[in-house]
Amino acid sequence: MTDDRAREVYAKAGLGESVTLGSRPAVLVVDFSCGFTDPACALGSDLTAEVEATKRLLDVARAKGLPVVFTTIGYEPGLKDGGLWLQKVPALGALQVGGHWVEIDPRLEPREDETILLKKGASGFFGTNLASILLTQAVDSVVLCGATTSGCIRATAIDLLQYGWPTLVPRECVGDRAQAPHDNNLFDIQAKYADVVSLDDALAYLESVPERVGAAV
């Protein structure tokens, strides 16, 4: 099925409408850890452009006092907490708690008051208290960034929809280790789960919302 044909089929099925965003967003950065953003790791690829684009979003969010949440994948040395996923993707065993590959990419400059959630599965919600964190900060919309588009971004976007958080995915702020799965999954995320937008559109949305208490000055 060609892209044009796919768009025609999806449009006929009524897919791809826009979600209604709120005025209290958070920026959720999924798995932009060194293990995914450094090509020296078997799991990684060069996501320099995506990390830099995400930093631009974070700068605006931080200036506005908006919540910022990071996730990272990490396993105990025995890897017993990895479950079946480690059979499917043995390279995940390199992501061990306390190691360099689990650290958030320093170019994003994570702050002490920003939550970093350790997860064992694909979705940012699986086995974590992400939903509670968003609820207690009265978050009503999410801007989703990170890696990989075909894995943890897609899984998290699905759960954000199912939990009721309207979501933007800035295409410049998500990445994958290969172009085809990246493009195909952005197409599907836009059709079914979130609004895939440009970085400029995401920045304009963040700029448009009111500042939260504690905004940087």
C-alpha positions as CSV (number, residue, x, y, z in Angstrom):
1,M,0.0,0.0,0.0
2,T,1.5,3.3,-1.0
3,D,1.6,6.3,1.3
4,D,-1.1,8.1,-0.8
5,R,-3.2,5.0,-0.8
6,A,-2.8,4.5,3.0
7,R,-3.8,8.1,3.6
8,E,-6.9,7.7,1.4
9,V,-7.9,4.5,3.3
10,Y,-7.3,6.0,6.7
11,A,-9.2,9.2,5.8
12,K,-12.2,7.2,4.5
13,A,-12.2,5.3,7.8
14,G,-12.4,8.6,9.7
15,L,-9.0,8.3,11.3
16,G,-6.6,11.1,12.3
17,E,-8.8,13.8,13.8
18,S,-7.3,16.3,16.2
19,V,-7.4,16.0,20.0
20,T,-8.5,19.0,22.2
21,L,-5.6,20.3,24.2
22,G,-5.8,21.7,27.7
23,S,-4.0,24.6,29.3
24,R,-1.9,22.7,31.9
25,P,0.6,20.6,29.8
26,A,3.6,18.6,30.9
27,V,6.6,17.6,28.8
28,L,7.2,13.9,29.0
29,V,10.6,12.8,27.7
30,V,10.7,9.0,27.2
31,D,14.0,7.2,27.2
32,F,16.4,9.8,25.9
33,S,19.0,8.0,28.0
34,C,22.6,7.6,26.9
35,G,21.9,4.0,25.9
36,F,19.5,5.3,23.2
37,T,21.2,8.5,22.2
38,D,24.8,7.3,22.0
39,P,25.7,5.1,19.0
40,A,28.4,3.5,21.1
41,C,25.6,1.5,22.8
42,A,24.2,-1.4,20.8
43,L,20.7,0.0,21.4
44,G,21.7,3.6,20.4
45,S,21.8,5.8,17.4
46,D,22.8,9.3,16.7
47,L,19.8,11.3,17.9
48,T,21.6,14.6,18.2
49,A,19.0,16.6,16.3
50,E,16.2,15.1,18.2
51,V,17.8,15.8,21.6
52,E,18.6,19.4,20.6
53,A,15.0,19.9,19.5
54,T,13.7,18.5,22.7
55,K,16.0,20.8,24.7
56,R,14.3,23.7,22.9
57,L,11.0,22.5,24.2
58,L,12.3,22.0,27.7
59,D,13.7,25.5,27.8
60,V,10.2,26.9,27.2
61,A,8.5,24.5,29.6
62,R,11.0,25.3,32.3
63,A,10.6,29.0,31.8
64,K,6.9,28.6,32.1
65,G,7.1,26.4,35.3
66,L,5.5,23.5,33.5
67,P,6.1,19.9,34.7
68,V,8.9,17.9,33.1
69,V,9.1,14.2,33.5
70,F,11.8,11.8,32.2
71,T,11.7,8.0,31.9
72,T,14.6,5.7,31.5
73,I,14.9,1.9,31.2
74,G,17.1,0.1,33.8
75,Y,17.5,-3.4,35.1
76,E,19.2,-5.0,38.1
77,P,22.5,-6.8,37.4
78,G,20.8,-10.2,37.5
79,L,18.4,-9.1,34.8
80,K,15.6,-11.1,36.5
81,D,13.4,-7.9,36.5
82,G,13.5,-7.7,32.7
83,G,11.0,-10.5,32.0
84,L,10.2,-11.7,28.5
85,W,11.4,-8.5,26.9
86,L,15.0,-9.4,27.5
87,Q,14.4,-12.6,25.5
88,K,13.1,-10.6,22.6
89,V,15.7,-7.9,22.9
90,P,18.8,-9.2,24.7
91,A,20.7,-5.9,24.1
92,L,18.5,-4.4,26.8
93,G,20.7,-6.1,29.3
94,A,23.2,-3.4,28.8
95,L,20.8,-1.0,30.6
96,Q,21.8,-1.7,34.1
97,V,20.8,0.5,37.1
98,G,23.6,2.7,38.1
99,G,25.4,2.5,34.7
100,H,26.1,5.2,32.2
101,W,23.6,3.9,29.6
102,V,20.7,4.5,32.0
103,E,21.5,8.1,32.7
104,I,19.4,10.8,31.0
105,D,21.4,12.4,28.1
106,P,23.2,15.3,29.8
107,R,22.5,17.6,26.9
108,L,18.9,17.8,28.2
109,E,20.2,19.1,31.5
110,P,17.8,17.3,33.8
111,R,17.1,19.3,37.0
112,E,17.0,18.0,40.5
113,D,13.3,18.9,40.9
114,E,12.4,17.0,37.7
115,T,11.1,13.4,38.1
116,I,13.1,10.6,36.5
117,L,11.0,7.4,36.4
118,L,12.8,4.0,36.1
119,K,10.8,1.6,34.0
120,K,11.1,-2.0,32.9
121,G,8.7,-2.1,29.9
122,A,7.9,-0.1,26.8
123,S,5.2,2.3,28.0
124,G,6.0,5.0,30.5
125,F,3.0,3.9,32.4
126,F,3.8,0.2,32.7
127,G,4.8,-0.6,36.3
128,T,5.4,3.1,37.2
129,N,3.4,5.8,39.0
130,L,3.4,8.1,36.0
131,A,-0.3,8.5,36.0
132,S,-0.3,9.6,39.7
133,I,2.5,12.1,39.0
134,L,0.6,13.7,36.1
135,L,-2.7,13.8,38.1
136,T,-1.2,15.3,41.2
137,Q,0.2,18.1,39.2
138,A,-3.1,18.7,37.5
139,V,-1.7,18.0,34.0
140,D,-4.4,18.0,31.3
141,S,-2.2,17.5,28.2
142,V,1.2,16.1,27.3
143,V,3.9,16.9,24.9
144,L,5.7,13.6,24.2
145,C,9.3,13.4,23.1
146,G,12.0,10.7,23.1
147,A,12.9,7.3,21.7
148,T,12.2,5.0,20.0
149,T,9.3,6.1,17.9
150,S,8.3,2.5,17.0
151,G,8.7,1.2,20.6
152,C,8.4,3.2,23.7
153,I,7.0,6.4,22.1
154,R,4.2,4.4,20.4
155,A,3.5,2.4,23.6
156,T,3.4,5.5,25.7
157,A,1.2,7.4,23.2
158,I,-1.3,4.6,23.3
159,D,-1.5,4.7,27.0
160,L,-1.7,8.5,27.2
161,L,-4.8,8.2,24.9
162,Q,-6.3,5.4,27.0
163,Y,-5.8,7.3,30.3
164,G,-7.3,10.4,28.8
165,W,-4.4,12.8,28.2
166,P,-4.5,14.6,24.9
167,T,-1.0,14.4,23.4
168,L,1.2,16.2,21.0
169,V,4.2,14.4,19.4
170,P,6.6,16.9,17.8
171,R,8.1,14.9,14.9
172,E,11.5,16.6,15.4
173,C,11.7,15.5,19.0
174,V,11.3,11.7,18.5
175,G,13.7,9.3,16.9
176,D,14.4,5.7,16.0
177,R,17.3,3.7,14.8
178,A,15.9,3.3,11.3
179,Q,13.8,5.6,9.2
180,A,11.1,3.3,8.0
181,P,9.8,2.3,11.4
182,H,10.1,5.9,12.5
183,D,8.0,7.2,9.6
184,N,5.4,4.3,9.7
185,N,4.8,4.7,13.4
186,L,4.5,8.4,13.3
187,F,1.8,7.9,10.6
188,D,0.0,5.4,12.8
189,I,0.3,7.6,16.0
190,Q,-1.2,10.5,14.1
191,A,-4.0,8.3,12.8
192,K,-5.0,6.7,16.1
193,Y,-3.4,8.0,19.3
194,A,-2.0,11.6,19.3
195,D,-1.4,14.7,17.1
196,V,1.9,14.6,15.3
197,V,3.0,18.2,14.8
198,S,6.0,20.3,14.0
199,L,8.4,21.5,16.7
200,D,7.3,25.0,15.9
201,D,3.7,24.1,16.6
202,A,4.5,22.4,19.8
203,L,6.6,25.4,20.9
204,A,3.7,27.8,20.1
205,Y,1.4,25.7,22.1
206,L,3.6,25.8,25.2
207,E,4.1,29.5,24.8
208,S,0.4,30.0,24.7
209,V,-0.5,28.4,28.0
210,P,-0.4,30.3,31.3
211,E,2.7,30.1,33.5
212,R,2.6,27.7,36.4
213,V,3.6,28.6,40.0
214,G,7.4,28.4,40.3
215,A,8.2,29.5,36.8
216,A,11.8,30.5,36.2
217,V,12.5,34.2,36.1
